[in-house]
Amino acid sequence: MTERRAQLAENLTQVEERIASACATAGRKREEVTLIVVTKTYPASDVRILHELGVRHVAENRDQDAAPKAAACADLSLTWHFVGQLQTNKVRSVASYADVVQSVDRAKLVTSLSAAAVRGERELDCLVQVALDADSGERGERGGVAPDAIEELAAAVDAAPGLRLGGLMTVAPLAGPYAGRQRAAFDRLMEFASRLRSDRPAATMVSAGMSADLEDAVAAGATHVRVGTAVLGVRPRLG
Ligand SMILES: *Cc1c(COP(=O)(O)O)cnc(C)c1O
């Protein structure tokens, strides 16, 4: 076993233990939570090792890095999640390898994702990204729509050919009333997710929680946690 493989295996075991223990504390089944490993800034060779270690969901936030990585790993059975702020000029590329786009935060993006999915004969699962720190009509510092825009965007995704509405995603805000209050932020997201699901029962995904706050996300009811640093190590640069 190479050194890198041993390191990733150990980190993965620790993250797995954290998720299992958070599930046990919350009275949830382990299968209710999917681990997505955020591989941004790390090479395709790491993705390959993670796949050998049983990881089946990976996430990226920049098309420039993600596209070649996904191509290099095209032989692996992986679900690729796109979690970064997405420019419309990158949509066609992203739609060619991503299975899930978690960062849908404006109508224009829905239109271009739909066109790209249809053209590429693909079905994309889309999550509406919610910015809990954004006021009505604004977008969040790290992407996402203000809560009062969720419904309209969800309806647009639902009506768009080639797209399926998966649910909601959030990143815990660094500013505003939820800064430093991850559990409260994730509870709030769950309220929006439950409301959405009552009209659109197929929209079951709730993506929340990262390396530092995955326990809060599991406790709140997240179905997907996105973990980078705790599996791969501290990133060499901001990403
Ligand atoms: C980088 C990133 C993560 C993972 O963050 P870590 O703190 O490294 O676990 C999760 N979600 C999004 C949207 C990210 O950009």
The ligand as an ORCA input file, in Angstrom:
! r2SCAN-3c Opt
* xyz 0 1
  C     -14.673     22.829     -0.582
  C     -16.110     22.594     -0.362
  C     -16.552     21.640      0.569
  C     -15.623     20.817      1.435
  O     -15.044     21.624      2.430
  P     -14.044     21.010      3.530
  O     -14.058     22.032      4.598
  O     -12.726     20.858      2.878
  O     -14.612     19.713      3.955
  C     -17.912     21.447      0.682
  N     -18.802     22.154     -0.051
  C     -18.416     23.080     -0.945
  C     -19.448     23.835     -1.705
  C     -17.062     23.337     -1.122
  O     -16.671     24.273     -2.009
*
